[in-house]
Amino acid sequence: MDNSIVLCTLVMSLGLFGMATSKNIIKSIICLNVTQTAIILFLLHLFHNLDADIPMVPLTMDRFTDPLPQALMITTIVIGAAVTSIALLMSIKVFHYYGTLDWTELFSKDD
């Protein structure tokens, strides 16, 4: 097994573990970003081809790399940035309304 796949799996597992055990909303958002980055790196590694030409000017049609995975990962990065910004905005609103960012305190309040 390749070392980069093991590293991506380890980072993704750490992000998932952080999301499951974090009691702070901001830490959960950061762990979500770590998990997303590990998944993007893993998928880019799967579609990486060293001996292929760029699709702009391929010398032969049998040895060019597919640009679709890179385009999808760029789209994923943009969507992830939007989700992160909305999650941070919502955490600010939660803090202003409840006065805390702790998950356990939020779910234990009786309003």
C-alpha positions as CSV (number, residue, x, y, z in Angstrom):
1,M,0.0,0.0,0.0
2,D,1.3,3.5,-0.9
3,N,2.4,5.7,2.0
4,S,0.3,8.7,0.7
5,I,-2.9,6.6,0.9
6,V,-2.1,5.6,4.4
7,L,-1.4,9.2,5.3
8,C,-4.7,10.4,3.7
9,T,-6.6,7.7,5.6
10,L,-4.9,8.6,8.9
11,V,-5.7,12.3,8.5
12,M,-9.3,11.6,7.5
13,S,-9.7,9.3,10.5
14,L,-8.3,12.0,12.8
15,G,-10.7,14.6,11.4
16,L,-13.6,12.2,11.9
17,F,-12.5,11.4,15.4
18,G,-12.2,15.1,16.1
19,M,-15.7,15.8,14.8
20,A,-17.1,12.9,17.0
21,T,-15.4,14.0,20.2
22,S,-15.2,17.7,20.0
23,K,-17.4,19.7,22.3
24,N,-16.8,23.1,20.7
25,I,-18.5,24.1,17.5
26,I,-15.5,25.8,16.0
27,K,-13.3,22.8,16.6
28,S,-16.0,20.7,14.9
29,I,-15.8,23.0,11.9
30,I,-12.0,22.8,11.7
31,C,-12.2,19.0,11.9
32,L,-14.7,19.0,9.1
33,N,-12.3,21.0,7.0
34,V,-9.4,18.5,7.8
35,T,-11.6,15.6,6.8
36,Q,-12.6,17.3,3.5
37,T,-9.0,18.1,2.7
38,A,-7.9,14.5,3.3
39,I,-10.7,13.2,1.1
40,I,-9.7,15.6,-1.7
41,L,-6.1,14.6,-1.5
42,F,-7.0,10.9,-1.5
43,L,-9.2,11.3,-4.6
44,L,-6.5,13.4,-6.4
45,H,-4.0,10.7,-5.6
46,L,-6.2,8.0,-7.1
47,F,-6.5,9.8,-10.4
48,H,-2.9,10.9,-10.6
49,N,-1.0,9.7,-13.6
50,L,2.8,10.4,-14.0
51,D,3.3,9.3,-17.5
52,A,0.5,11.2,-19.1
53,D,0.5,14.4,-21.1
54,I,-1.5,17.5,-20.4
55,P,-4.8,17.5,-22.3
56,M,-4.1,20.9,-23.9
57,V,-1.7,19.7,-26.5
58,P,-1.5,15.9,-26.4
59,L,1.2,14.4,-28.6
60,T,-0.8,11.2,-28.9
61,M,-4.4,10.6,-28.0
62,D,-3.6,7.5,-25.9
63,R,-1.5,9.2,-23.2
64,F,-3.3,12.2,-21.9
65,T,-4.6,12.8,-18.4
66,D,-8.2,13.3,-17.7
67,P,-8.9,16.9,-16.4
68,L,-12.3,16.0,-14.9
69,P,-11.1,14.8,-11.4
70,Q,-9.1,18.0,-11.0
71,A,-12.1,20.1,-12.0
72,L,-14.3,18.3,-9.6
73,M,-11.9,18.7,-6.8
74,I,-11.6,22.5,-7.4
75,T,-15.4,22.6,-7.3
76,T,-15.4,20.7,-4.1
77,I,-12.9,23.1,-2.6
78,V,-15.1,26.1,-3.5
79,I,-18.2,24.4,-2.1
80,G,-16.3,23.5,1.1
81,A,-15.2,27.1,1.5
82,A,-18.9,28.2,1.2
83,V,-20.0,25.5,3.7
84,T,-17.3,26.6,6.1
85,S,-18.2,30.3,5.9
86,I,-21.9,29.5,6.5
87,A,-21.1,27.2,9.4
88,L,-18.9,29.9,11.0
89,L,-21.7,32.5,10.5
90,M,-24.2,30.1,12.1
91,S,-21.8,29.5,15.0
92,I,-21.6,33.3,15.6
93,K,-25.4,33.5,15.6
94,V,-25.6,30.6,18.0
95,F,-23.1,32.3,20.3
96,H,-25.0,35.5,20.3
97,Y,-28.3,33.8,21.0
98,Y,-27.2,31.2,23.6
99,G,-23.9,32.6,24.9
100,T,-21.9,29.4,24.4
101,L,-20.3,27.3,21.7
102,D,-20.3,24.1,23.7
103,W,-22.4,21.3,22.1
104,T,-23.2,19.8,25.5
105,E,-24.5,23.1,27.0
106,L,-26.6,23.8,23.9
107,F,-28.4,20.5,24.1
108,S,-28.9,20.5,27.8
109,K,-30.6,24.0,28.0
110,D,-34.3,24.0,28.6
111,D,-35.9,26.9,26.8
